[in-house]
Structure formats: structure tokens, C-alpha cells
Amino acid sequence: MPAVELILVLLVAVVVLAMVARRIHLPYPIVLVLGGLALGFVPGMPRVVLQPEIIFLVFLPPLLFKSAWMTSVRDFRAAMRSISLLAFGLVICTTLGVAWVAHTAIPGLPWPTAFVIGAVVSPTDAVAATSIMQRLGAPRRVITIVEGESLLNDATGLVVYRFAVAAAATGVFVLWQAGLQFVVVSAGGIAVGLAVGWILAQIQLRMDDPLIEITLTFLASYGAYLAAESLHLSGVLAVVAAGLYVGRRSPEVLSPTTRQEGQAVWSMATFVLNGLAFILIGLELPTIVRTLAGRPVPDLILYAGLVSLAVVVIRILWTFPGAYLPFLVPYVRRHEVFPHARNVSVIAWSGMRGAVSLAAALSLPATIPGGPWFGDGGGRDLVLYLTFSVILVTLVLQGLTLPVVLRLLRVTGDGGEEREEKIARLRSIEAAEVRLEELAATEWARDEQVGYLRNYYKKRRSTVETRFGVIHHDHQNGSDAQLHHMHEDGADHLTDHRERQESMRRLRLDILGTERNEVVRLRNDGTISDGVLHRIERDLDLEELRLAEASAV
């Protein structure tokens, strides 16, 4: 089957399986992996050879960039200690622990190969876990920790993987040199990413063309990755740093049209890329199984079970001490909230693996200078098989049981974002009212329009204070209805009608800018998160786009 036709078939499969996942209320990564697994055994299905560079170059940069873009820098910074312990400490612990289990359980497996297996399965994939948490309303801090861990541990896992492969190839490993190289690679990658993000922001600040600006954001994700990798730095951290920077600056440098169209384009692109990545993981199994045809099936099942169990247990054993032992330090006790055991349990059970692990395993060379990875020359195939097994077990087992864990432990949101959103909306109303009184003194502002807007903001304040959930509809419909009414009043005098329309539009645009500036200020001083900013900003953008549309009619 030609490549183009195969891609179209896979896209159709992604859409159908995602619809099935939605219907049966399961995270789509689980259904896609299982669906890909089933497709792989369909007679006549062409063999899909998944090259590692496809994952690393085509899939990874935009997926990481979008995740970083939508991450709240304030929440990320507040949870940095917890994220770092998981993204750095747990990755190293998993590498060592899984290596010991693999070396002990698999007869004749050399230590270098065992360490490679541990490094390959150490990074997590947060797509399935966070989709479940968001649907069931888990606390924001828990989601931030799981997402933040996934953003950073891809870089850590890949660096550890490179060290393991290099040590296996050369037979030499010096701890202090590896540590220094890790710092240089990480810091350099972050610096490259910030530079790319700054350049992109400067370009977007000086232009207003949504199509070009959105295209540039995609190019920035790939550019940051390629630039860092060409300098032998961390491409993953470069993409994350660029995404965080661009997300932080987007309210200042992007127009409402670019923001709204960009979100739609990026959401579609990440859905397609995630979908293809997970379905390709499933399709790889038949190929992997064929390479291991000569090995006893019970042994393979045992090895996969032990390595997968080690991955799950090591995470649990690390997460609880990592959450509570730091509180022995007085500074931590004074400045951080003691974590609830229910939340820690959810984090401990959210260690699904994904495409990065499979790509790392696929990029493993067939042999090393000293000979094959395993005594019979099938070490690479064994690494691939164990990696896929861990991905399948963690995605299916933990993905299917995580909702049960959340319900049994009664883990629910703390209402923090709702409180912040209410505060932000009230503050934006206050700022709008102050600006309205300033504009009322201008000669072009009409008294009846100023009077309407005074009453309008009073109603908005009342709505926020009493029935917060319906503020969006009141905001939009009330404004549109009044504008239509005022247009009808002036219909007998076309010139006056246009003047009224332009006057009202000018008032609203000016005040909307004030509201937006106030919400951005609240985000910048840490009063609200980026997530709250994005929700309110979306309402303001849509209102501004409606006003622009009305003026064009």
C-alpha cells in the first residue's frame, strides 16, 4: 500500500477509534493502542516500519510545545520541587531499579543492556492520565505535577539513555563527567529554547497575519528542537522552554484572531499527532513478536510482567517518600502545604508510558563495538519487546483503573481555579467601570451608551457574585442585544446610525483592552493562573472579534 494511502487509512482509524473512546468514556490513547494492536494482526495489513526519527522529529516537538504553551508558569514554579523529584530523581531510580530486575530475571542479560532497558522505560506520557484527571475534576496541583513531570522527564530519560548506550559501547562511565554533561546539555537546551521563543515573540509583535504567525509557531517548535540537537544539547528541553516562553507572552504579542485560530489549529494538530503516535505503537507489536519467534512464550510473558511490575512499584515506592520526606526540612514546612495522601496516591498511579519510550528503543543500534546487546544477538529485539510491554501494561492497566482510584479515594478539585476566575472577572469589571468613567468625559462618548454600559457592568457584577456559571452567556448575549437595539433606534437616520455604531464599538474596544490588561496583570503578579487567564481571554477575544465583524457589515 502506498505511503499516502496508508496514512489516510491510519487517520480514518484514529477518528473512528477516538469516537469509540468517547462513546465508552475511555481515554483515547488506550483505545488507539489497542486498536492499533488489533489492526496489526489483520491479514493483509501492510507492515509499518516506524523510524525513531519520525517520533523524535515529527511528533515530539509540536506535542511538547503545545503542552508547554498551555502550562501555567506560576503553578509549574510552585510545584517545581515535586516535579523535579519525579522528573529527575525518579527517572534515575527507575533506570537503576529496572536494570537490576532485568539483569536478575533474564539469564545472561549483560548490565549495559539492562541499563538501556531501564533508561528507555523511565520517561512517562501524561496524555491519558491528564485527560482522565481533567474529566473527573482532580486537583489542579496534581494535574500540574503529572504534566510537568512528563514535560521534563522526556529530556532526563533520553539523556540517561544516551549515557547508557555510550557506556555500553565504550565500557567506560565516569559519574562526575556524566553529571557535568547533563547540566551542560540541559542548561544549553533551555537557553536555545528561550532564544527561539524570544525571536518568535519579536516577530509576532511586529506583524498581524494569523496564517503566518500560526505557521511560525509550528516552525518554532521544530526549530528549537533541531537547533539544540545540532549543538548536542537537549532538544526536548529547548522545545519546552520555547513553549513556556511563547505561552507566557501570547497575551501581549498575539491578536485575538491569531489566538483563537491558533488554538483551533494546534488542538487539531496535537490530536492527529497523538492519535497517530498511539496507533503506531499498537501496530508495532506484530513486527516485534515476529523477531522473538524463537523464544519461549512463557519466558517472554514472565520477563514483561516483571519489568512492568518493577516500573509500577518503583514509582509508588519513590512517590510517597518523595512527597513527605522534604517536610522534615523546616523551610519546606513553612512554605508548602502538606500533601494529602489521596493526591499522592493518584500521582503514584499515573506513570503511563508512551511514544518517547518506543522511539528510544527503536533508535537503539543493532550492535555495539563489543558485539551484540545480548548473547544470541537478539538483545535489541528484546529491548523493543519489553518496552512495548511496559507501554501496553501501564497504559491499559493504570489507564483503566485510574478513574476507579480517583473515585474510591474521593479525589476532587479544591475549587481554586473557580475562586481565581471569580476574582479575575470581578477585578476586570472594576477596571472596566473605572475606564468607562474616564471615557464618559470625552466628547465622542454618547450619554445613552455610557448609561447602558454602566448598567451592563452592574448586571455582570451581580451575575458573577450570584450565578458565576452563566457569566459567559450573559456577557455575550446582553451586549449583542443592546447593540442591535441601538442600531434599530437610529435606522431612520443612516448617518446617525453609523455614528452611534462606531461610537459604541470604540467604547467597547477600549474597555475590552482595559479588561484584558487587568487580567494579564493579575496573571503576572501571581493572583491567577494561566489557565484562568486563557478562559477569560477567550471571552474577551470573541467579544472583540464580534465587534470587528459588526463594523465590517
C-alpha positions as CSV (number, residue, x, y, z in Angstrom):
1,M,0.0,0.0,0.0
2,P,1.4,3.4,-0.9
3,A,2.5,5.6,2.0
4,V,-0.1,8.3,1.3
5,E,-3.0,5.8,1.3
6,L,-1.6,4.1,4.5
7,I,-1.5,7.5,6.3
8,L,-5.1,8.2,5.2
9,V,-6.2,4.8,6.5
10,L,-4.5,5.4,9.8
11,L,-6.2,8.8,10.1
12,V,-9.6,7.3,9.5
13,A,-8.7,4.7,12.1
14,V,-7.7,7.4,14.6
15,V,-11.0,9.2,14.1
16,V,-13.1,6.1,14.4
17,L,-11.3,4.8,17.4
18,A,-11.4,8.2,19.1
19,M,-15.2,8.3,18.5
20,V,-15.4,4.8,20.1
21,A,-13.3,6.0,23.1
22,R,-15.6,9.0,23.6
23,R,-18.7,6.8,23.4
24,I,-17.4,4.3,26.0
25,H,-15.8,7.0,28.2
26,L,-12.2,5.9,28.0
27,P,-9.1,7.9,27.3
28,Y,-8.4,7.7,23.6
29,P,-4.7,6.7,23.9
30,I,-5.8,3.4,25.4
31,V,-8.3,2.7,22.7
32,L,-5.9,3.7,20.0
33,V,-3.1,1.5,21.2
34,L,-5.5,-1.5,21.5
35,G,-7.0,-0.6,18.1
36,G,-3.5,-0.4,16.5
37,L,-2.7,-3.8,18.1
38,A,-5.8,-5.3,16.6
39,L,-5.1,-3.8,13.2
40,G,-1.5,-5.2,13.2
41,F,-2.9,-8.7,13.2
42,V,-5.4,-8.1,10.4
43,P,-4.4,-10.3,7.4
44,G,-3.1,-8.1,4.5
45,M,-2.4,-5.1,6.7
46,P,0.9,-3.7,5.4
47,R,3.9,-3.8,7.7
48,V,4.5,-0.4,9.3
49,V,8.2,0.3,9.9
50,L,8.3,3.1,12.5
51,Q,11.6,5.0,12.3
52,P,12.7,6.6,15.6
53,E,13.4,10.0,13.9
54,I,9.7,10.1,12.9
55,I,8.8,10.2,16.6
56,F,11.6,12.4,17.7
57,L,11.4,15.0,14.9
58,V,7.8,14.8,13.5
59,F,5.7,14.0,16.6
60,L,7.6,15.1,19.7
61,P,8.4,18.9,19.1
62,P,4.8,20.1,18.4
63,L,3.3,17.9,21.1
64,L,5.8,19.2,23.7
65,F,5.5,22.8,22.5
66,K,1.6,22.7,22.8
67,S,1.8,21.2,26.3
68,A,4.3,23.7,27.5
69,W,2.4,26.6,25.9
70,M,-0.7,25.7,27.9
71,T,1.2,25.1,31.2
72,S,0.7,27.7,33.9
73,V,4.2,29.0,34.7
74,R,3.0,30.1,38.2
75,D,1.7,26.6,39.0
76,F,4.7,24.9,37.4
77,R,7.0,27.0,39.6
78,A,5.0,26.3,42.7
79,A,5.2,22.6,42.1
80,M,8.9,22.6,40.9
81,R,10.2,20.6,43.9
82,S,7.7,17.8,43.4
83,I,8.1,17.9,39.6
84,S,11.9,17.8,39.9
85,L,11.9,14.8,42.2
86,L,9.8,12.9,39.7
87,A,11.4,14.1,36.5
88,F,15.0,13.7,37.6
89,G,15.2,11.6,40.8
90,L,12.5,9.0,39.8
91,V,14.0,8.7,36.2
92,I,17.4,7.7,37.6
93,C,15.8,5.5,40.3
94,T,13.7,3.7,37.7
95,T,16.7,3.2,35.4
96,L,18.7,1.6,38.2
97,G,15.8,-0.4,39.6
98,V,14.5,-1.8,36.3
99,A,18.1,-2.6,35.3
100,W,18.6,-4.7,38.4
101,V,15.3,-6.5,37.9
102,A,16.0,-7.2,34.2
103,H,19.6,-8.3,34.9
104,T,18.5,-10.6,37.7
105,A,15.4,-12.1,35.9
106,I,16.7,-12.6,32.4
107,P,19.5,-15.2,32.3
108,G,22.6,-13.9,30.6
109,L,21.4,-10.3,30.2
110,P,24.5,-8.1,30.5
111,W,24.4,-5.0,32.7
112,P,24.8,-2.5,29.8
113,T,21.7,-3.9,28.1
114,A,19.8,-3.9,31.4
115,F,20.6,-0.2,32.0
116,V,19.4,0.6,28.5
117,I,16.1,-1.1,29.2
118,G,15.8,0.9,32.4
119,A,16.5,4.2,30.7
120,V,14.2,3.5,27.8
121,V,11.1,2.9,30.1
122,S,11.8,5.7,32.5
123,P,10.0,8.7,30.8
124,T,6.2,9.0,31.3
125,D,3.5,10.1,28.9
126,A,0.8,12.2,30.6
127,V,-1.8,12.4,27.8
128,A,-4.0,9.5,29.2
129,A,-3.6,10.4,32.8
130,T,-4.3,14.1,32.5
131,S,-7.4,13.5,30.2
132,I,-8.8,11.3,33.0
133,M,-8.0,13.8,35.7
134,Q,-9.5,16.7,33.9
135,R,-12.6,14.8,33.1
136,L,-13.1,13.8,36.8
137,G,-12.1,17.1,38.3
138,A,-8.8,16.2,40.0
139,P,-7.0,19.0,41.9
140,R,-5.1,21.4,39.8
141,R,-1.8,20.8,41.6
142,V,-2.0,17.1,40.9
143,I,-2.5,17.7,37.2
144,T,0.3,20.3,37.1
145,I,2.7,17.8,38.7
146,V,1.9,15.0,36.3
147,E,2.1,17.3,33.3
148,G,5.2,19.0,34.5
149,E,6.9,15.7,35.2
150,S,6.1,14.5,31.7
151,L,7.5,17.7,30.1
152,L,10.8,17.3,31.9
153,N,11.4,13.6,32.2
154,D,11.5,13.0,28.5
155,A,14.7,15.1,28.5
156,T,16.1,13.3,31.5
157,G,15.2,9.9,30.3
158,L,16.7,10.5,26.8
159,V,20.0,11.9,28.3
160,V,20.3,8.9,30.7
161,Y,19.5,6.6,27.7
162,R,22.4,8.2,25.7
163,F,24.8,7.7,28.7
164,A,23.7,4.1,29.0
165,V,24.2,3.4,25.2
166,A,27.6,5.2,25.3
167,A,28.7,3.3,28.4
168,A,27.7,0.0,26.8
169,A,29.6,0.9,23.6
170,T,32.8,2.1,25.3
171,G,32.7,0.2,28.5
172,V,33.5,3.5,30.3
173,F,31.3,5.5,32.6
174,V,32.5,8.4,34.8
175,L,29.8,9.7,37.2
176,W,31.1,13.2,37.6
177,Q,31.6,13.7,33.8
178,A,28.1,12.4,33.2
179,G,26.7,14.8,35.8
180,L,28.5,17.7,34.3
181,Q,27.5,16.8,30.8
182,F,23.9,16.5,31.9
183,V,24.0,20.0,33.4
184,V,25.5,21.5,30.2
185,V,23.1,19.6,27.9
186,S,20.1,20.7,30.0
187,A,21.1,24.3,30.5
188,G,22.1,24.7,26.9
189,G,18.9,23.3,25.7
190,I,16.9,25.7,27.9
191,A,18.9,28.6,26.6
192,V,18.4,27.7,23.0
193,G,14.6,27.3,23.6
194,L,14.3,30.7,25.3
195,A,16.2,32.3,22.4
196,V,13.9,30.8,19.8
197,G,10.9,31.8,21.9
198,W,12.1,35.4,22.2
199,I,12.8,35.6,18.4
200,L,9.3,34.3,17.7
201,A,7.7,36.8,20.1
202,Q,9.6,39.7,18.5
203,I,8.4,38.7,15.0
204,Q,4.8,38.2,16.1
205,L,4.8,41.5,17.9
206,R,5.6,43.3,14.6
207,M,3.1,41.6,12.4
208,D,-0.6,40.8,12.2
209,D,-1.2,37.9,9.9
210,P,-2.8,34.9,11.7
211,L,-1.8,32.4,9.0
212,I,1.9,33.3,9.0
213,E,2.0,33.7,12.8
214,I,0.4,30.3,13.4
215,T,2.8,28.7,10.9
216,L,5.7,30.3,12.7
217,T,4.7,28.7,16.0
218,F,4.9,25.3,14.4
219,L,8.3,26.1,12.8
220,A,9.5,27.4,16.2
221,S,8.8,24.0,17.8
222,Y,10.8,22.2,15.2
223,G,13.4,25.0,15.0
224,A,14.1,24.9,18.8
225,Y,14.5,21.1,18.7
226,L,16.8,21.0,15.6
227,A,18.9,23.9,16.8
228,A,19.5,22.3,20.2
229,E,20.2,18.8,18.8
230,S,22.6,20.2,16.2
231,L,24.6,21.7,19.1
232,H,24.4,18.3,21.0
233,L,22.1,19.9,23.6
234,S,18.7,18.8,24.8
235,G,16.2,19.3,22.0
236,V,13.3,18.3,24.4
237,L,14.2,21.0,26.9
238,A,14.6,23.5,24.2
239,V,11.1,22.9,22.9
240,V,9.7,23.0,26.4
241,A,11.5,26.3,27.2
242,A,10.3,27.8,23.9
243,G,6.7,26.7,24.5
244,L,6.7,28.1,28.1
245,Y,8.0,31.5,26.9
246,V,5.6,31.8,23.9
247,G,2.7,30.8,26.1
248,R,3.7,33.4,28.7
249,R,4.0,36.2,26.0
250,S,1.0,35.2,23.9
251,P,-1.5,37.7,25.5
252,E,0.9,40.5,24.7
253,V,2.1,39.6,21.2
254,L,-0.8,37.8,19.5
255,S,-4.0,39.4,18.2
256,P,-7.4,37.9,19.2
257,T,-7.8,36.4,15.7
258,T,-4.4,34.7,15.9
259,R,-5.0,33.4,19.4
260,Q,-8.4,31.8,18.5
261,E,-7.5,30.4,15.2
262,G,-4.1,29.2,16.6
263,Q,-5.8,27.3,19.4
264,A,-8.1,25.6,16.9
265,V,-5.3,24.6,14.6
266,W,-3.0,23.4,17.4
267,S,-5.8,21.4,19.0
268,M,-6.4,19.6,15.8
269,A,-2.7,19.1,15.1
270,T,-2.0,17.6,18.5
271,F,-5.0,15.4,18.3
272,V,-3.9,13.9,15.0
273,L,-0.2,13.6,16.1
274,N,-1.1,12.0,19.4
275,G,-3.6,9.7,17.7
276,L,-1.1,8.5,15.1
277,A,1.6,8.0,17.7
278,F,-0.5,5.8,19.8
279,I,-2.0,3.8,17.0
280,L,1.5,3.3,15.5
281,I,2.6,1.9,18.9
282,G,-0.1,-0.7,18.6
283,L,0.9,-1.6,15.0
284,E,4.5,-2.2,16.0
285,L,3.7,-5.3,18.2
286,P,3.3,-7.9,15.4
287,T,6.7,-6.9,14.0
288,I,8.3,-7.1,17.4
289,V,6.6,-10.5,18.1
290,R,8.0,-12.0,14.8
291,T,11.5,-11.1,15.8
292,L,11.2,-13.1,19.0
293,A,9.5,-16.2,17.4
294,G,12.3,-18.5,18.6
295,R,12.0,-17.6,22.3
296,P,9.7,-19.5,24.8
297,V,6.4,-17.6,25.2
298,P,6.1,-18.2,29.0
299,D,9.6,-16.7,29.4
300,L,8.7,-13.6,27.4
301,I,5.5,-13.1,29.4
302,L,7.4,-13.5,32.7
303,Y,10.1,-11.0,31.6
304,A,7.5,-8.5,30.5
305,G,5.5,-8.9,33.7
306,L,8.5,-8.5,36.0
307,V,9.8,-5.4,34.2
308,S,6.3,-3.8,34.1
309,L,5.8,-4.6,37.7
310,A,9.1,-3.0,38.6
311,V,8.2,0.2,36.7
312,V,4.9,0.5,38.6
313,V,6.3,-0.5,42.1
314,I,9.4,1.7,41.9
315,R,7.1,4.8,41.1
316,I,4.9,4.0,44.1
317,L,7.9,3.5,46.4
318,W,9.5,6.7,45.2
319,T,6.5,9.0,45.2
320,F,5.4,8.7,48.8
321,P,8.8,9.3,50.4
322,G,9.4,12.0,47.8
323,A,6.2,13.7,48.8
324,Y,6.7,13.6,52.6
325,L,10.4,13.4,53.5
326,P,11.1,17.0,52.3
327,F,8.8,18.2,55.1
328,L,11.4,17.2,57.6
329,V,13.1,20.4,56.5
330,P,11.8,23.5,58.4
331,Y,11.8,25.7,55.3
332,V,9.6,23.3,53.4
333,R,7.2,23.0,56.3
334,R,6.8,26.8,56.5
335,H,6.3,27.5,52.8
336,E,4.5,24.5,51.4
337,V,1.1,22.8,52.1
338,F,1.4,19.2,53.4
339,P,0.2,16.9,50.6
340,H,-2.8,14.7,51.1
341,A,-2.2,11.0,50.8
342,R,-5.1,10.7,48.3
343,N,-3.4,13.1,45.9
344,V,0.0,11.4,46.3
345,S,-1.7,8.1,45.5
346,V,-3.1,9.5,42.3
347,I,0.3,10.8,41.2
348,A,1.9,7.4,42.1
349,W,-0.6,5.6,39.9
350,S,-0.2,8.0,36.9
351,G,3.0,6.6,35.4
352,M,1.8,5.6,31.9
353,R,4.5,5.3,29.2
354,G,4.2,6.3,25.6
355,A,5.8,7.1,22.3
356,V,9.1,8.5,23.6
357,S,10.0,5.2,25.2
358,L,9.2,3.3,22.0
359,A,11.2,5.8,19.9
360,A,14.2,5.5,22.2
361,A,14.1,1.7,21.9
362,L,13.7,1.8,18.1
363,S,16.8,4.1,17.9
364,L,19.0,1.5,19.6
365,P,21.7,0.3,17.2
366,A,21.6,-3.4,16.3
367,T,25.1,-4.0,17.6
368,I,27.8,-2.2,19.7
369,P,31.6,-2.3,19.2
370,G,32.0,-5.1,21.7
371,G,29.4,-7.3,20.0
372,P,25.6,-7.8,20.2
373,W,23.5,-6.5,23.0
374,F,22.7,-10.0,24.1
375,G,24.5,-13.3,23.9
376,D,22.4,-14.6,21.0
377,G,22.4,-11.3,19.1
378,G,18.7,-10.6,19.8
379,G,19.2,-8.0,22.5
380,R,17.7,-5.1,20.6
381,D,14.6,-7.1,19.8
382,L,14.2,-8.0,23.5
383,V,14.6,-4.3,24.5
384,L,11.8,-3.4,21.9
385,Y,9.6,-6.2,23.3
386,L,10.0,-5.2,26.9
387,T,9.5,-1.5,26.1
388,F,6.2,-2.2,24.2
389,S,5.1,-4.5,27.1
390,V,5.6,-1.7,29.6
391,I,3.8,0.8,27.4
392,L,0.9,-1.6,27.0
393,V,0.6,-2.6,30.6
394,T,0.9,0.9,32.1
395,L,-1.5,2.4,29.5
396,V,-4.1,-0.2,29.8
397,L,-3.8,-1.3,33.5
398,Q,-3.2,2.1,35.0
399,G,-5.3,4.0,32.4
400,L,-8.4,1.8,33.0
401,T,-8.0,1.8,36.8
402,L,-7.1,5.4,37.4
403,P,-10.8,6.6,37.3
404,V,-11.5,3.9,39.9
405,V,-8.7,5.1,42.1
406,L,-9.9,8.7,41.8
407,R,-13.5,7.7,42.7
408,L,-12.5,5.3,45.5
409,L,-10.2,7.9,47.1
410,R,-12.8,10.7,46.5
411,V,-10.2,12.9,44.9
412,T,-11.8,16.1,43.8
413,G,-10.8,19.6,42.8
414,D,-10.2,22.2,45.5
415,G,-12.1,24.9,43.7
416,G,-9.1,27.1,43.5
417,E,-9.4,27.9,39.8
418,E,-13.1,28.8,40.2
419,R,-12.3,31.2,43.0
420,E,-9.5,32.8,40.9
421,E,-11.7,33.1,37.9
422,K,-14.4,34.9,40.0
423,I,-11.8,37.2,41.4
424,A,-10.4,38.0,38.0
425,R,-13.8,38.6,36.5
426,L,-14.7,41.0,39.3
427,R,-11.4,42.8,39.0
428,S,-11.8,43.2,35.3
429,I,-15.3,44.6,35.8
430,E,-13.9,47.1,38.3
431,A,-11.2,48.1,35.8
432,A,-13.8,48.4,33.1
433,E,-16.0,50.7,35.2
434,V,-13.1,53.0,36.0
435,R,-12.2,53.2,32.3
436,L,-15.8,53.8,31.4
437,E,-16.0,56.9,33.7
438,E,-12.8,58.2,32.1
439,L,-14.3,57.8,28.6
440,A,-17.6,59.3,29.7
441,A,-15.8,62.7,29.9
442,T,-14.7,62.5,26.2
443,E,-16.7,64.4,23.6
444,W,-17.4,61.5,21.4
445,A,-18.9,59.2,24.0
446,R,-22.7,59.3,23.9
447,D,-24.6,59.6,27.2
448,E,-27.1,56.9,26.4
449,Q,-24.3,54.4,25.5
450,V,-22.3,55.2,28.7
451,G,-25.5,54.8,30.7
452,Y,-26.2,51.4,29.1
453,L,-22.6,50.2,29.8
454,R,-22.9,51.3,33.4
455,N,-26.0,49.2,33.8
456,Y,-24.4,46.4,31.8
457,Y,-21.4,46.1,34.1
458,K,-23.6,46.2,37.2
459,K,-25.5,43.3,35.8
460,R,-22.3,41.5,35.1
461,R,-21.1,42.0,38.6
462,S,-24.3,40.7,40.0
463,T,-24.1,37.7,37.8
464,V,-20.6,36.8,38.8
465,E,-21.4,37.2,42.5
466,T,-24.6,35.2,42.4
467,R,-24.6,32.8,39.5
468,F,-21.0,32.6,38.4
469,G,-21.5,29.7,35.9
470,V,-23.6,31.7,33.5
471,I,-21.5,34.8,33.1
472,H,-20.3,33.9,29.6
473,H,-23.7,33.8,28.1
474,D,-24.9,37.0,29.9
475,H,-21.8,38.8,28.7
476,Q,-22.2,37.9,25.1
477,N,-26.0,38.0,24.6
478,G,-26.6,41.2,26.6
479,S,-24.0,43.1,24.6
480,D,-25.3,41.9,21.2
481,A,-28.9,42.5,22.1
482,Q,-28.3,46.1,23.2
483,L,-26.1,46.9,20.2
484,H,-28.9,45.6,17.9
485,H,-31.5,47.7,19.7
486,M,-29.4,50.8,19.5
487,H,-28.8,50.2,15.8
488,E,-32.6,49.9,15.2
489,D,-33.2,53.2,17.1
490,G,-31.0,55.0,14.5
491,A,-32.2,53.3,11.4
492,D,-34.2,56.3,10.3
493,H,-31.1,58.4,10.1
494,L,-28.4,56.3,8.4
495,T,-25.6,58.8,9.2
496,D,-26.5,59.0,12.9
497,H,-26.9,55.2,13.0
498,R,-23.3,54.7,11.7
499,E,-22.0,57.3,14.2
500,R,-23.8,55.5,17.0
501,Q,-22.5,52.2,15.9
502,E,-18.9,53.4,15.6
503,S,-19.1,55.2,19.0
504,M,-20.3,52.1,20.8
505,R,-17.7,49.9,19.1
506,R,-15.0,52.4,20.0
507,L,-16.2,52.4,23.6
508,R,-16.3,48.6,23.8
509,L,-12.9,48.0,22.2
510,D,-11.3,50.5,24.5
511,I,-12.9,48.9,27.6
512,L,-12.1,45.4,26.4
513,G,-8.5,46.4,26.2
514,T,-8.6,47.6,29.8
515,E,-10.2,44.3,30.9
516,R,-7.6,42.3,29.1
517,N,-4.7,44.3,30.6
518,E,-6.2,43.9,34.1
519,V,-6.5,40.1,33.7
520,V,-2.9,39.9,32.3
521,R,-1.7,42.0,35.3
522,L,-3.4,39.5,37.7
523,R,-1.6,36.7,35.9
524,N,1.7,38.4,36.0
525,D,1.6,39.1,39.7
526,G,0.5,35.5,40.5
527,T,-3.1,36.2,41.6
528,I,-4.5,33.9,38.9
529,S,-3.1,31.0,36.8
530,D,-2.5,30.9,33.1
531,G,-5.5,28.6,32.8
532,V,-7.8,31.2,34.2
533,L,-6.3,33.9,32.0
534,H,-6.9,31.7,28.9
535,R,-10.6,31.2,29.8
536,I,-11.3,34.9,30.4
537,E,-9.1,35.9,27.5
538,R,-11.1,33.7,25.2
539,D,-14.3,35.5,26.1
540,L,-12.7,38.9,25.5
541,D,-11.2,37.8,22.2
542,L,-14.6,36.5,21.0
543,E,-16.3,39.8,22.0
544,E,-13.6,41.8,20.2
545,L,-14.0,39.7,17.1
546,R,-17.7,40.2,17.1
547,L,-17.3,43.9,17.3
548,A,-14.8,43.8,14.4
549,E,-17.3,41.7,12.4
550,A,-20.1,44.1,13.1
551,S,-18.1,47.1,11.9
552,A,-17.3,45.3,8.6
553,V,-21.0,44.7,7.8
